[in-house]
Amino acid sequence: AQSVTQLGSHVSVSEGALVLLRCNYSSSVPPYLFWYVQYPNQGLQLLLKYTTGATLVKGINGFEAEFKKSETSFHLTKPSAHMSDAAEYFCAVSRAGGTSYGKLTFGQGTILTVHP
Amino acid sequence: ETGVTQTPRHLVMGMTNKKSLKCEQHLGHNAMYWYKQSAKKPLELMFVYNFKEQTENNSVPSRFSPECPNSSHLFLHLHTLQPEDSALYLCASSQDSGRTYEQYFGPGTRLTVT
């Protein structure tokens, strides 16, 4: 079985500060990893994904994430927060093979608040 | 219309009503999904359709009945719901549920059961 743990249900940063949202996963086979963002009253939008290859993945809106197999982590970062980054962020894992091929398992989400 | 659309965006229904949620994707995908998003809970996958065939039912109560007439449309028929069914219902699509492609989400239907 696969699972995702997002450390911290709420993260608060000042505008211009570093954003770090933590995600750890559990998977018995090589994972595919995703970060989604959800703005109020909207659906989920894909920020970035890791499948294979380069472990540092760049996404939209200046976000990036690094796959660290030894730490089973896929933390999301952004060097400088903008007010428009305030939203809820979800980490998700999918198996790269087997019977759960393509099935996404989501973390519980982290609400990011950005202060002026 | 582009992407994944859902109607209605908001729905209030009584426990004895029957209503349907509609999802349409304009991405040429072959797989469609229903998720339930409740407050303070992880997203729950409800149903998966691949090439119009249901490939997954995640132990969803029978008061939720999905229908996928073609690869572009997905419905969720609701009847005799309970207050705990109040949630945001999200539809998503992907190229193929048999492989790991990213899923694209609609804006959701906010359902309130009174």
Chai-1 contact restraints between the chains, C-beta under 6 A:
chainA,res_idxA,chainB,res_idxB,connection_type,confidence,min_distance_angstrom,max_distance_angstrom,comment,restraint_id
A,Y32,B,T100,contact,1.0,0.0,6.0,A-B,restraint_1
A,Q42,B,P107,contact,1.0,0.0,6.0,A-B,restraint_2
A,G43,B,L90,contact,1.0,0.0,6.0,A-B,restraint_3
A,G43,B,F105,contact,1.0,0.0,6.0,A-B,restraint_4
A,G43,B,G106,contact,1.0,0.0,6.0,A-B,restraint_5
A,G43,B,P107,contact,1.0,0.0,6.0,A-B,restraint_6
A,G43,B,G108,contact,1.0,0.0,6.0,A-B,restraint_7
A,L44,B,F105,contact,1.0,0.0,6.0,A-B,restraint_8
A,L46,B,E102,contact,1.0,0.0,6.0,A-B,restraint_9
A,K49,B,E102,contact,1.0,0.0,6.0,A-B,restraint_10
A,S94,B,T100,contact,1.0,0.0,6.0,A-B,restraint_11
A,G102,B,S97,contact,1.0,0.0,6.0,A-B,restraint_12
A,G102,B,R99,contact,1.0,0.0,6.0,A-B,restraint_13
A,G102,B,T100,contact,1.0,0.0,6.0,A-B,restraint_14
A,F106,B,P42,contact,1.0,0.0,6.0,A-B,restraint_15
A,F106,B,L43,contact,1.0,0.0,6.0,A-B,restraint_16
A,Q108,B,P42,contact,1.0,0.0,6.0,A-B,restraint_17
